[in-house]
Amino acid sequence: MKKDIEVSEAIRLLLGLSVELNTEQIQVGETYGRVLAEDVAAALPYPPFDRSPFDGYAFRAADVAVASKDAPVTLTINQEIPAGHTPKGDVPSGFAAKILTGAPIPPGADAVVKFEDTDFTAETVTIYEPAYAGSNIVRAGEDIPVGTELAPKGTVILPALMGLLASQGLRTVPVYRKPVVAVLNTGTELAELGVPLPPGMIYNSSMYTQQGFLESLGADFHDAGVVTDDEDEIAARISAVLRAADMVITTGGASVGDYDCALRAAERAGGEILFWKVRMKPGGSLLAYRLDGKLVLSLSGNPGAAALGLLRLGLPYIRKLCGRTDVLHETCRVHLHTAMKKETPRLRVLRGYLELRDGEAWFVENEGQGGGDISSLLRCDLLAEIPGGSPPLPEGALVTAYRI
């Protein structure tokens, strides 16, 4: 069993675990936030035909080659083409077609002019300057040629990709099934919501924080309930929950003490221990093990520390479990808004947010950085790390931060 390891090693161990990915076909309109299960390439060009980018007139460029304000050229209108309609025929020399935005270019025409750059009647249009062949025409496939890779498998489907999939006429697309992640809370001190708070107890806020983060990562959350601090009961509940879940997260019982029984429960269940404790603060008191081929991640009972354990260590693995290829955090270098006045013996993870100042990235630390604090998770989009062994750091010092 590995104990008290670096964050990078813990993430490497978790990502080294194999996962089973299942797929399903869903409607394009239901794909937001889901993960593409196959590479998708364009089978159709977009746009699918040459079209006009605005309301105007389509004509032969050669007919207006010598047009000027002093010697304009007047053409006869032979048809009108609204969007969604096909041309009624060719545009011969000396003629023009009235054309609306998005309508297909008629045969014979090779240029378009805006309405406002002409004088026109119901029968004619007068043009005051020359045009070249191809001017103001959006060519078929100009945006997306046939064969263009729209997205590789493992891509999270966001609004733009939804539109690209729809541009191909796809009614359904293959996505990875959402993994079921169960959260089991341990502790006799946890009270149910909606009832008066008994003395010495706290409401179970951690479960709902975990639920929100898991769903934002693309997992299906399952509430596995609350168990007392009894290793036999915890082991039995985890084994039962794993039958219908792809991963189990527990909170509480991952520290060191008489009532901290996550490790003993893992051993009772027959789990293969990956590591116990990670060199980071807060959130480093956690346990990871494999049971029945699935991951169990036992986090701190303190809600702030549990959230940091999930976001810094569990996030890459959960992304992998969702089928994503971009599993690691996006990182950036940021300036500290607030000086670190003390030495940092062990790697410190701070909750805060990004602020841009004159083109530079700054990390603004939230109030309440303790393991039991949850208010600092509000307006938190970055986790900044102060390396272990760092001396006091001044305001403006550069550190590494991770997007969440």
BELMO-V691473 format. One record per residue. N is the residue number from 0. SS is DSSP state (alpha for helix, beta for strand, coil for the rest). OMEGA is omega in degrees with one decimal (NA if undefined). Layout:
# BELMO-V691473
n | ss | omega
N | SS | OMEGA
N | SS | OMEGA
This chain:
# BELMO-V691473
n | ss | omega
0 | coil | 176.4
1 | beta | -176.8
2 | beta | 175.7
3 | beta | -175.1
4 | beta | 178.6
5 | coil | 179.3
6 | alpha | -177.3
7 | alpha | 179.0
8 | alpha | 178.7
9 | alpha | 179.0
10 | alpha | 178.9
11 | alpha | 179.4
12 | alpha | -179.7
13 | alpha | -179.0
14 | alpha | 176.8
15 | coil | 178.8
16 | coil | 176.5
17 | coil | 178.1
18 | coil | 177.1
19 | coil | -178.3
20 | coil | 176.0
21 | coil | -175.7
22 | beta | 174.8
23 | beta | 176.2
24 | beta | 177.7
25 | beta | 179.2
26 | beta | 179.3
27 | alpha | -179.0
28 | alpha | 179.9
29 | alpha | -169.9
30 | coil | -176.1
31 | coil | 178.1
32 | coil | 178.5
33 | coil | -174.5
34 | beta | -177.6
35 | beta | -175.8
36 | coil | 177.2
37 | coil | 170.7
38 | coil | 178.4
39 | beta | 176.9
40 | beta | -178.0
41 | coil | 173.8
42 | coil | 179.1
43 | coil | 173.8
44 | coil | 173.5
45 | beta | -2.7
46 | coil | -176.1
47 | coil | 179.1
48 | coil | 173.5
49 | coil | -175.7
50 | beta | 179.5
51 | beta | 179.4
52 | coil | -179.6
53 | coil | 176.1
54 | coil | 179.9
55 | beta | -178.8
56 | beta | 176.6
57 | beta | -173.7
58 | beta | 175.3
59 | coil | -177.4
60 | alpha | -178.8
61 | alpha | -178.2
62 | alpha | -177.1
63 | alpha | -175.6
64 | coil | -178.1
65 | coil | -178.0
66 | coil | 177.0
67 | coil | 178.5
68 | coil | 179.4
69 | coil | -178.8
70 | coil | -179.2
71 | coil | 178.0
72 | beta | 178.5
73 | beta | -179.8
74 | beta | 179.5
75 | beta | 179.8
76 | beta | -177.5
77 | beta | 178.3
78 | beta | 174.7
79 | beta | -175.3
80 | beta | 173.5
81 | coil | 174.5
82 | coil | -179.9
83 | coil | 178.9
84 | coil | 176.7
85 | coil | 178.3
86 | coil | 179.9
87 | coil | -179.9
88 | coil | -179.5
89 | coil | 169.4
90 | coil | -178.9
91 | coil | 175.0
92 | coil | 180.0
93 | coil | -178.4
94 | beta | 176.2
95 | beta | 176.2
96 | beta | 170.8
97 | beta | -172.7
98 | beta | -179.0
99 | coil | -174.7
100 | coil | 176.7
101 | coil | -179.5
102 | coil | -179.3
103 | beta | 177.6
104 | coil | -178.4
105 | coil | 176.1
106 | coil | 179.8
107 | coil | -179.9
108 | coil | 178.2
109 | coil | 177.5
110 | beta | 178.8
111 | beta | 176.0
112 | beta | 179.0
113 | beta | 175.7
114 | alpha | -171.5
115 | alpha | 178.2
116 | alpha | -177.4
117 | beta | 163.3
118 | beta | -174.9
119 | beta | 171.0
120 | coil | 177.9
121 | coil | -175.0
122 | coil | -173.5
123 | beta | 172.8
124 | beta | -179.5
125 | beta | -174.9
126 | beta | -170.0
127 | coil | 178.1
128 | coil | -178.5
129 | coil | 176.1
130 | coil | 176.8
131 | coil | -179.6
132 | coil | -179.7
133 | coil | -177.8
134 | coil | 177.3
135 | coil | 174.7
136 | beta | 174.5
137 | beta | -173.9
138 | coil | 174.4
139 | coil | -180.0
140 | coil | -178.1
141 | coil | 178.8
142 | coil | -177.8
143 | beta | 175.1
144 | coil | 175.4
145 | coil | 179.7
146 | coil | 179.2
147 | coil | 174.6
148 | beta | 178.5
149 | beta | 177.6
150 | beta | 174.5
151 | coil | 175.8
152 | coil | -175.9
153 | coil | -179.9
154 | coil | 173.5
155 | beta | -176.1
156 | coil | 177.9
157 | coil | -172.2
158 | alpha | -177.8
159 | alpha | 179.3
160 | alpha | 174.6
161 | alpha | 178.8
162 | alpha | 178.4
163 | alpha | 177.8
164 | alpha | 179.2
165 | alpha | 180.0
166 | alpha | 178.7
167 | coil | 179.5
168 | coil | -178.9
169 | coil | 179.0
170 | coil | 176.4
171 | beta | 177.5
172 | beta | 178.3
173 | beta | 176.7
174 | beta | 174.6
175 | beta | 176.4
176 | coil | 177.9
177 | coil | 176.0
178 | coil | 176.2
179 | beta | 178.2
180 | beta | -179.2
181 | beta | 177.1
182 | beta | 179.3
183 | beta | 179.7
184 | beta | 177.0
185 | beta | 176.9
186 | coil | 178.3
187 | coil | -176.7
188 | coil | -174.4
189 | beta | -179.8
190 | beta | 177.0
191 | coil | 177.4
192 | coil | 173.4
193 | coil | 177.9
194 | coil | 177.2
195 | coil | -175.7
196 | coil | 178.8
197 | coil | 178.3
198 | coil | 175.5
199 | coil | -177.9
200 | coil | 177.9
201 | beta | 175.0
202 | beta | -175.7
203 | coil | -178.4
204 | alpha | -173.1
205 | alpha | -177.5
206 | alpha | -176.9
207 | alpha | 173.0
208 | alpha | 178.0
209 | alpha | 179.3
210 | alpha | -178.9
211 | alpha | -179.9
212 | alpha | -179.6
213 | alpha | 179.6
214 | alpha | 177.6
215 | alpha | 178.4
216 | coil | 176.8
217 | coil | 179.4
218 | coil | 170.2
219 | beta | -177.9
220 | beta | 174.2
221 | beta | 178.5
222 | beta | -179.8
223 | beta | 175.0
224 | beta | -176.8
225 | beta | 174.5
226 | beta | 177.8
227 | coil | -178.0
228 | coil | 178.9
229 | coil | -172.1
230 | alpha | 179.3
231 | alpha | 179.6
232 | alpha | 178.6
233 | alpha | -179.4
234 | alpha | -179.5
235 | alpha | -178.5
236 | alpha | 179.5
237 | alpha | -179.9
238 | alpha | 179.7
239 | alpha | -177.2
240 | alpha | -177.3
241 | coil | -179.6
242 | coil | -178.0
243 | coil | -178.4
244 | coil | 176.6
245 | coil | -178.6
246 | beta | 175.6
247 | beta | 172.1
248 | beta | 172.7
249 | beta | 174.5
250 | beta | -178.8
251 | coil | 175.2
252 | coil | -177.2
253 | coil | 179.4
254 | coil | 179.8
255 | coil | -179.8
256 | coil | -175.7
257 | coil | -175.2
258 | coil | -178.3
259 | coil | -165.9
260 | coil | 179.9
261 | alpha | -179.0
262 | alpha | 179.2
263 | alpha | 177.5
264 | alpha | 178.7
265 | alpha | 179.6
266 | alpha | 177.3
267 | alpha | -178.3
268 | alpha | -178.2
269 | coil | -178.4
270 | coil | 174.6
271 | beta | -174.4
272 | beta | 175.7
273 | beta | 175.9
274 | beta | 176.0
275 | beta | -179.2
276 | beta | -178.1
277 | beta | -176.6
278 | coil | 173.5
279 | coil | -178.0
280 | beta | -7.9
281 | coil | 173.5
282 | coil | -176.0
283 | coil | 178.4
284 | coil | 180.0
285 | coil | -175.6
286 | beta | 176.5
287 | beta | 176.4
288 | beta | -179.6
289 | beta | 180.0
290 | beta | -177.3
291 | coil | 177.6
292 | coil | -177.4
293 | beta | -176.2
294 | beta | 167.9
295 | beta | -179.6
296 | beta | -178.8
297 | beta | -175.3
298 | beta | 178.4
299 | coil | 174.1
300 | coil | 175.9
301 | coil | -172.2
302 | alpha | 178.5
303 | alpha | 179.1
304 | alpha | 178.5
305 | alpha | 179.6
306 | alpha | 179.1
307 | alpha | 176.5
308 | alpha | 178.5
309 | alpha | -172.6
310 | alpha | -177.0
311 | alpha | -175.4
312 | alpha | -176.0
313 | alpha | -174.3
314 | alpha | -179.1
315 | alpha | -179.4
316 | alpha | -179.4
317 | alpha | 174.5
318 | alpha | 176.6
319 | alpha | 179.7
320 | alpha | 177.6
321 | coil | -179.0
322 | coil | -178.2
323 | coil | 174.4
324 | coil | 178.3
325 | coil | -171.4
326 | coil | -176.0
327 | coil | 177.0
328 | coil | 165.4
329 | coil | -177.5
330 | beta | 175.7
331 | beta | 175.2
332 | beta | -175.2
333 | beta | 174.3
334 | beta | 177.3
335 | beta | 175.9
336 | coil | -177.9
337 | coil | -179.9
338 | coil | 171.0
339 | beta | -170.6
340 | coil | -178.9
341 | coil | 172.9
342 | coil | 179.9
343 | beta | -177.2
344 | coil | -177.8
345 | coil | -178.3
346 | coil | -176.2
347 | beta | 178.2
348 | beta | -176.8
349 | beta | 176.6
350 | beta | -179.4
351 | beta | -176.7
352 | beta | -178.5
353 | beta | 174.4
354 | beta | 179.6
355 | beta | 179.1
356 | beta | 178.4
357 | coil | 176.6
358 | coil | 178.6
359 | beta | -179.6
360 | beta | 178.7
361 | beta | 176.0
362 | beta | 178.8
363 | beta | -176.6
364 | beta | 176.5
365 | coil | 174.4
366 | coil | 175.0
367 | coil | -175.7
368 | coil | -179.1
369 | coil | -179.2
370 | coil | 179.8
371 | coil | -176.1
372 | coil | 177.3
373 | coil | -177.2
374 | alpha | -178.6
375 | alpha | 175.2
376 | alpha | 174.4
377 | coil | -179.0
378 | coil | 179.1
379 | coil | 176.4
380 | coil | 178.4
381 | beta | 167.8
382 | beta | 178.9
383 | beta | -179.1
384 | beta | 171.2
385 | beta | -174.8
386 | coil | 174.8
387 | coil | -178.0
388 | coil | -179.2
389 | beta | 172.3
390 | coil | 172.5
391 | coil | -177.1
392 | beta | -179.3
393 | coil | 170.8
394 | coil | -179.7
395 | coil | 179.2
396 | coil | -179.1
397 | beta | 176.7
398 | beta | 177.6
399 | beta | 177.7
400 | beta | -176.8
401 | beta | 177.7
402 | beta | 177.5
403 | coil | NA
